[in-house]
Structures are given as C-alpha cells and as structure tokens.
C-alpha cells in the first residue's frame, strides 16, 4: 500500500432487505480497512426517492450490527465528512453539475418523457433495438447543445423542468486499473449521456457517488461487478471535475450466482428453493410480504461471514473455518476471484455447524434460548440449558435445530415409537422397567454414574441382555432412536420425569 490513508465505504440504498451480496460487499470493505488500519464509512445512498422504503435504513444498520461489521463513520456515528445520508447532502451536488456545464462537459436537457419515448421508437432498428441518448442522438433532442442559447435561457427562466446530462466525449478510450480485474478499457462512442442531476434537484447515483467519494476522501472502492459498466463514466467525472489525482482505486467484486451457476442469485431463487438470501428477516412495509433471513434461520454471525468470505475469496490454504479476527488477518485483495461464486446452502449450513461446534456452550445457549422459547419449550434453568446444548450441539446445523434435537429434555415426547419395541417385547422386560423405576428414590445422588450403576445392577439381576433393555429405555424417554447418552438424559430430566415417561410408555405396550 502507498502512504495514502485507507478509507472505504459501504453505500447501500434503503430500498428493501439486505441481500447477502450486499453484506459481502460490506464485509470485504471492512476486512480491507482492518488489514490496512483504515476507516470504513457507512453512507446511505437515498437519492432515488421513488424507491425509498421506510425502515430500510435502520434494517441495514441492524444487519451490520448483527454481523459484527463495525463502521467508523455513519449517519448514527458522525465524523468529519458528514452528513452521511445523501438526501441530507442535496444542496452540495448542483454546484458540481453546473461546473461541468460551464466546462462544456454537461448540458441541460428539457426532453419530456413522451419525447424520449418517441426518440426510442423512431430510431429502433433490428441492429439497435434500444437507442440511447448519446453522441448519435443528442442533437435531435431538446437540450442546450441543440438549441440556441436564448431559447435555453428562456426555458430556464420559465422554470421548465430539465435534467443535467453528462456530455460523453467522442473518440476517446477510457482506461483504468481494477484491483481485481486488471486493466479495463472502454470506447466512449459506445456510452450514453447519463443524467447527473434529476428534475427534482436530486443527483443520480453517478454524480453523487463521485462527489461523495471525493469529499469523504475515499481511497478504495469495492463494489459489485454490476457497477462495472458505470465505471468509465465515474472515471471521466473524476477527471472532468479536476480530481484525477485523488481518484480511488476500484475493485469490482464477482457476482454471487444461483446454485446451478446460471445467473445472479436473487430473492426469488431463495423463495423458490427454500433458503434465505437476506441477512435478517425483512417485512415489506407496503405489501406485508415477509422474507426470512439467515439470523432467523439460526445462523451464527461469524459463520455467516465465514461463508460469505468464501464466496469469491480464498485464503490460499486448506483452512476453511475462520473467526472474524482471523479473516481480518488473512484477507487480501489478490485472493479475490474474478469469476462468480455459486451459492450452496448446504455448504452454508456446514459452515454454521462448524462454528456451532467451536462456540462456547454458555454463549451458544444464549443464542439457542429464543428458538426454544419460540417452539414452546419451557426452559427454567439456564445451567441445565448449557448442559443440554453441550450434549446435542454435534447434531445441529443451525440454532433452530436445537429445538428439535433437545425438546425431550424440556417436555415429555408427544409421540413414542413403540413399534420399534413391540417386536421383541416381553412381560419380563415390562417387569424390569416397573421394578427399576420404582426404586429410583434409592439411587441416591441422581447423576450419570449413579444412574448407570443402578441400571447395571438391575440388568444383572434380571438375566436380560443389556442391549435388549437400552434401546427401549431410550425410546420411552425421548420418543425415538435418537439423542445423546441415555444416562445423561436421565440425569438432566430428573428421576420423577423419568419414572412418569416409563410408566406412560408401559401403559401403551
């Protein structure tokens, strides 16, 4: 790195839920800033008021907080380059658009929507099905390039609505070096004259992002590859505004693809295939439609970030499981792939399972508790919950799985797989369980060792093989052929509950 201070930004638009691709962009910016002891800015790009969704900004903040991605400057944590919400910066953009007009690099355009549509229809051909407002068409339209100065002044004085468009130069090649993709070149003759300032006075993304990145002293821009077609315009704006020496380094991140690799992963893919694509639950305030998130599916934030990091990046080693701190230490731009990364939900759950195994049981229990409560499981003792978590965690891919895997610890099973018992059931086995359970009070200290000793003694006295008694015991206690060590189960649920469950099963046999 050069001596320039590293400053990166995550700049989402508050238009809905935060797609995992957006979180990955935030993560890569965060990791880069951490790697080079830099600063990360959260900037809310809300210039498109037609797409603004109430609550979306707070949702984005909540998602970053859940993930553990801490920003240094934001609308809620002001710094020296605020405000950090573009709608609050509206007055500062016009001067730069007007500067470009004075320089001859932009112009006023008075075209109505009907005139724009007519142009597209009139010029449409099989070879050019989508005509643009560009070098070849601009002189046919109502703008300050095609109209006499006096007419332009009159329209401005009359308050006729207009936009300000960038005047794309002719016959130039725009070249820049992308940190991920290398040298990028574009012919200006193939690019259109983008709107910079809308008729309501709000800037478009193109003008706002360049002005804000300059004023906020952003040194590196990491964003999705969908913005690559816009990069030549942004490079030109940096140059035309006289800021070329301060232009950030660009890095365009690869797409996150559908599981089959055929196209960009979308919310609809998640709905169709049954997996989340948002970081957290999102409810559309207009339609009421709810989209489930990774958090509510029971993912740990570090596992979620670990999974995201590997969608387009690799450490160059065999290591796959990383804490956030380990990602901060290992991250490098050189290891970011140019190719899109296929999303694999089963792999995502594997990452989560690995992190569950590595998480302290007390910490894990706190995360599991809401899922148990949602399932209606009564958890009265947090110490017991910690013990339960330790016993079943190796069977769980998500925090939500703990409800199913541990339900029998907190309430008697509603259904018992007695069919697995009946085939080899005998009156002698029934007598064994009745006699043994009647003597639970004599076990003394109700712990694994004491319970097991009592069971071994009773088995030896019965003359029945231990293997023939262990499976029925498990089924009577938990309802099926699953769960951790039976003696651990008995210790936790207590003698009285064990006796009640055995008696209930015997009554049905």
PyMOL commands that set and color helices and strands:
alter all, ss='L'
color gray80, all
select helices_A, chain A and resi 20-35+56-67+86-92+94-103+113-123+138-140+149-157+188-190+205-215+225-240+244-246+267-273+301-309+324-330+333-335+345-358+361-374+382-395+401-410+419-422+427-438+440-443+448-462+466-478+486-493+495-506
alter helices_A, ss='H'
color red, helices_A
select strands_A, chain A and resi 7-10+39-42+106-109+163-166+173-178+182-187+195-197+220-224+249-253+256-257+282-283+290-291+341-342
alter strands_A, ss='S'
color yellow, strands_A
deselect
rebuild
show_as cartoon
